[in-house]
Amino acid sequence: MNHPAELKYTKEHEWIKIEGNQAVIGITDYAQDSLGDVVYLELPEEGDSITRDEGFGVVESVKAVSDLYAPISGAVAEINDSLVESPEVINDDPYGEAWMLKVDVENASELDELLSAEEYEQYIEEESS
């Protein structure tokens, strides 16, 4: 599994990358692998607010439907429209083309609660055993 060291992670299997005062959010390689072939994605609208640890969307695969949980709070600045139209990209490039949202960070201290790549890998090892 691929978990880039420059990203932060949640126990709900979302990743976050900070770019200035914005956060880019997606789901992890582990999550897409567990889901299988992704066939549908529902995301909030630009301008909507998301709240840390609360649902912001849904991803559906041939195996399951899973809620997406916000790693931080903030206003949605941009959504990846092309991903909504072609959600299967999540399976091919979860950390690149398959970013889901860009969010204006409301409270930077929330980032301290997220997992490093090493901590996330330990977490999924424990969860799998």
N, C-alpha and C positions, 0 to 999 in steps of 0.2 A: 504494500500500500504506500501511496505517496502522500506525505504530509509536509509541505514546505515549511521550513523553519521560520520564515519571515511573517507567517500568518499566526493569528490567535484562533482558538477553537472553543466550542461549547460542548457540553455533555449531550446535547441534542443533535450533534453532528453538523453544525453550521461552522463555516470559517468566516473570518473577518480580516480585512487588510485596510490599514489606515493610509489615506492619501490626503495629507494636509488636515483640514477639519472635516473631511468626509470619510466614511467607512464603506468599503465595498464588501458585500455579503453574498455567500453562496453556500452550497452543501459540499461536504467532504467526499473524497474518493471512497472512503469506507461506506458512507451513506448511499452513494449511487450504486456501489457494488452490492450492498445489502438489498436495495430496492429492486434491482434488475432493470429491465428496459423501461425507461421513463417515457410515458405517453401523454402526460398532461401536466400543466403548471398554472397555478393561479397565484397572482401577486397583487399587492395593493396598488392604488393609483398614486401617481406623483402628487406630492403635497400632503398625502396622508401622514399621520403620525404613527410610529410603531413604538411599543414599550417593551423594554428588556424583559425577557422570559415569557412574553405573551405571543400568541400566534400571529403571524403576519401573512400566511398563505398556505397553499397546499401543493404537494407534489404527488402525482399518481403514477404508478408503474403497473406492469402486467401482474405483479404480485400483491401490491398493497397501496393504500392511500396513507400518506403521512403529513401531519401538520408541520409547518416551518415555524421556528421560534426565533424571536429577535434577540441577537446577542447584546444589543445596546438599544437605548432609546434615542429617538430623533425623528426628523421630518424626512420623508422619502423625496430625494432630489431627482432621482432618475430610476427607471426600471429598464430591464433588458428586454425590449419588445421582441427582438428577433428570437430570444429564448422561449418566450411564450408561444410563438408561432412554430418553433422547432425544438421542443423540450428534450428530444433525444440527444441533443448536444451535451446535456448534463453527463451522460454516460461516457462521452468521448473526451471531454475537456473540463472537468469540474472546477479547476482552479484558474481557468483562462476565459475562453469564450462563454462559459456557462455561469458567469457572475449573474446575480439576480437583481440586486438593488444597490443603489448608492444612497447613503443616508447622511444628512448633516448631523454630526455628533452633538448631542444635547449635553451629556455629562461624561467627560473624558475619564472620570474616576471609575466608571463602570468597566472600562477596559482592564482594570486590575483584577477583575473577577474571572477573566477568561483564562483558558489553558494554553500553555506553550505547546509546540509540536511534540516535545518529549512527554509532557504530562498527558497530552491527548492520546498518544500511542500507548502509554501505560494504562490509561483509562479503558481503551477499547480491548486491550489484552485481558484486563480484569473482567470486563463485561462479557467477553467471549468464553471465559473459562468457567 
